[in-house]
């Protein structure tokens, strides 16, 4: 997926690198089971690389508030692991946000399937 980021190649490269590393940390290094039910979809970097907005989706049937609480609790650990890998000179502030784009796309797809089924019955 293409990262939502400021113009320029460096913020885009850093955003993609952070997306991959954060996803790996959540999957392999975090012991909190609440964090195994999410997928990191995109990272949006500020032009000065000081803020990284990390967008995620939660698996269906999982309480989103529980996942958010797990992310808030693990934030320091995630930053520490990223800093340990020496990816950047200074580690950006991480802001986790649910990716509502996937929810909107899912609702739109269900609406379109409903319309197609309705049109099929009318013919």
N, C-alpha and C positions, 0 to 999 in steps of 0.2 A: 504494500500500500504506500501511496505517496504521502509523505509527512506534511502536515499543515504547518507552514513555517514562514518566516520572513524571507524576503528575496535574498538570493545569494546561495552559493553552493555550500559554504561552511555550515550555516545553521541547519541546512537540510541533511548534510552528512552526520552532524552531531545528533540531530533528532533521531535519525534511523539507528545509529549506534546505541543511543540510550534506550530506544524501544526494544532492541534485541537483548541488551544486557539486563534491563529491568524485568523483562519477561522471563529470562533465564533465572534470575535471582528469585523471583516469586515462585517459579516452578520447582527449582532444585534446592534452594537454600533456606526458604522460609518454612518453619515448622507449623505455622498456623494453618489449619485445614480450610479456614474461610477464604484464604488467598489462592487456593487451588481451583476455584470455580470461576475464575475470571480470565479474560484474554486482553492483553494490551494491544490496542488497535493502532494508535498513532501517538506521536509526541510532537508537540508544537513548541518550537524554541523562540525566545525573544531574540531580536537582532543582536543584542550584546551578550547572548548566551548565559544570562544570569537567571532566567526563569524557564522552566520546562513544564508545560502542561501535558500531563500523561492521561490520555483518554483510554478508557477500558469498557468492556461489556461483560455482563454477568450472565452465566449460564441460566437458561430458563428454569424456573422453579427454585431458584436460590434467592434468599432475602438480600436485596441490594444494600440495605442499611447495615447488615452484619458484615458484608464485604468491605464497605466503606470504613467501618470501625476497625476492621483488621488492617486495612491500609494505613489508617491514621496511626495505629499502634506500631506498625512495622516501618514507618517512614524513616526513622533514625537508622535502623538496621540497613535499609536499602541504600541510603546515602553513604553509609560507612562502607558497604561492599563496593559501591561504585567508586568511591575515593580510593579504596585499596587497589583497584585495578589501574589507577593512574590514567584514566581516560582523558581528563581535562585538568588544566592547571587549577582552576577553581570549580567546585561542584555547584551546579545551578540549584536553585530552590525548586523542589518538586511539588507540583500541585496536581493531585489526582482528581479527575472529573469523569463521570459516566459519559460514554459516547452515545448521545441520543440519536445520532444519525442512523444507527442500526435499528433502533426501535421504530423510528419513523419509516424506514424502508420496509420493515417487517409489517407494520400496520398497512402501508400502502399496498404491499403485495397481497395481503389478506383481502383488502377491499377490491382489488382488481380480480382476484379469484372469485369473490362473491358476485361481482358484476358479470363475469363470464358465465358463471353457473346460472344466474338469473336470465341472461340473454338466451342461453341454451334451452331453458325450460319454456320460454316464450315462443320459440320457433317450432 
